[in-house]
């Protein structure tokens, strides 16, 4: 019983560590890619307004 409890405990901790590492890598890749910014950020909203004004003036 003690062996199974240890296996489950360390298996769960290992799974959480690997999942956290993979999530961190995915977020870093997304952060480094060029692309449109979120509309919720200040500079993202300004970027969208500038694009709309450029479309309207042309």
C-alpha positions in Angstrom: 0.0 0.0 0.0 2.8 2.4 0.8 4.5 1.8 -2.5 1.3 2.6 -4.4 0.8 5.7 -2.4 4.3 6.9 -3.1 3.9 6.1 -6.8 0.7 8.1 -7.1 2.1 11.0 -5.1 5.3 11.3 -7.2 3.5 10.5 -10.4 1.1 13.4 -9.8 3.9 15.8 -8.9 5.8 14.8 -12.0 2.7 15.2 -14.2 2.1 18.7 -12.8 5.8 19.7 -13.3 5.8 18.5 -16.9 2.5 20.1 -17.7 3.7 23.4 -16.2 6.9 23.3 -18.2 5.1 22.6 -21.5 2.6 25.4 -20.7 5.5 27.8 -20.1 7.2 26.9 -23.3 4.0 27.3 -25.3 3.4 30.8 -23.8 7.0 31.9 -24.5 6.6 30.8 -28.2 3.3 32.7 -28.5 4.9 35.8 -26.8 7.8 35.8 -29.3 5.7 35.5 -32.4 4.8 38.7 -34.2 1.1 39.2 -34.6 -1.8 41.4 -33.6 -1.9 42.4 -29.9 -4.9 41.9 -27.7 -7.7 44.5 -28.0 -7.7 44.6 -24.2 -4.2 46.1 -23.9 -3.6 49.8 -24.3 -1.1 49.5 -27.2 -3.3 46.9 -28.9 -6.3 49.2 -28.9 -4.2 52.0 -30.3 -2.9 49.7 -33.0 -6.4 48.8 -34.0 -7.5 52.4 -34.1 -4.5 53.4 -36.3 -5.4 50.6 -38.7 -9.0 51.7 -38.9 -8.0 55.3 -39.5 -5.5 54.3 -42.2 -8.3 52.3 -44.0 -10.8 55.2 -43.8 -8.3 57.7 -45.1 -7.3 55.6 -48.2 
